[in-house]
Amino acid sequence: MPMHRRALLTGAASTLLAGGSARAATVTDDAGRTVQVPAKVGRVFAAGPPAAILLYTFAPDLLLGWTRSHRPEECEFLTAEACAKPEVGRITGRGNTANLEVVLSLKPDLILDVGSTNDTYVTLANRVQEQTGIPYALLDGRFDAMVSTYRKLGVLTQRRQQADAHAKYAEETMAAIRQRIDRIPESQRPRVYYGRGPRGLETGLGGSINVETLEFLGVRNVAAERKGGIANVSIEQVLLWNPDVIITIDRDFAAGVKTDPLWAPVKAVQAGRVHLSPKLPFGWVDFPPSVNRLIGLWWLAKVLYPEQFPEDLRPLTRDFYTRFYHKTPTDAQIESVLAGRG
């Protein structure tokens, strides 16, 4: 039964609630909703990819499963136990694939969604909570809310100390980078085009969650005049924008743009400033927009402002992966990640 159907699973929900733990706390989520959480939260269903990644980085033992199975090259950077977790589908986002029977059969203590907290997602959360009887919390998925999101997750799961450690790392990373960015004159901040898709003709508009880290770094997003999410654009429009730097998450586009005559006039192509984002096990800039963007912030800072950010990314990558992905990568694995393989 797809999630968009409103059939009420009264019997299944009642059975689950009858065997569930007593309600122990009332927590206000980031949408302002009151969520009654059990005395012990030991099983959490992640409603979408950003929630799954956040939960894994925080407490892998809580994660019931992934929205999709991982490829072998992704599993190299995750624990074996994590990669063995089942594919359970997703409740939110495009092509939601989970169904209420699957959610109920997993017997979660909590359903967690991380991302937008607008009315659409509030309505969905309320409906699923009503139909299943399972507490459903919405947390803010914006990049600059990451610190508070970790802390709210700590409250929901009664693991505040654990959450504080992750929140502190995020807070210190953002503050250290922001301090240097604030000293860079506006005239020295590049005009950047974020290219997605095999032709590079999808981009993030102003305010899009997909370009939040670029905006955090104070660059001038050439597509920022329009507000929204991801949009298709023409090569003619890119030529008019004529960006100084191109950031992409698509390997085919990154490889082909350098010799494509249509892109040859673009300043970024002429200057050799087309940069392919690392993406193992998760994208460093986007796809999905979750905690994985935190290490990507260092990468973007170095790409965009090499003089102000002379740090070696290798130890930073090793430290982040150890802390957040619970597995220390080898030197060869780090080189592979930084080369954009995968």
Secondary structure, 3 states (H helix, E strand, C coil): CECCCCCCCHHHHHHHHHHCCCEEEEEECCCCCEEEEECCCCCEEECCHHHHHHHHHHCHHHECCECCCCCHHHHCCCCHHHHCCCECCCCCCCCCCCEHHHHHHCCCCEEEEEECCCHHHHHHHHHHHHHHCCCEEEEECCHHHHHHHHHHHHHHHCCHHHHHHHHHHHHHHHHHHHHHHCCCCHHHCCEEEEEECCCCCEEECECCHHHHHHHHCCCEECCCCCECCEEECCHHHHHHHCCCEEEECCHHHHHHHHHCCCCCCCHHHHCCCEEECCCCCCCCCCCCCCCCHHHHHHHHHHHHCCCCCCCCHHHHHHHHHHHHCCCCCCHHHHHHHHCCCC
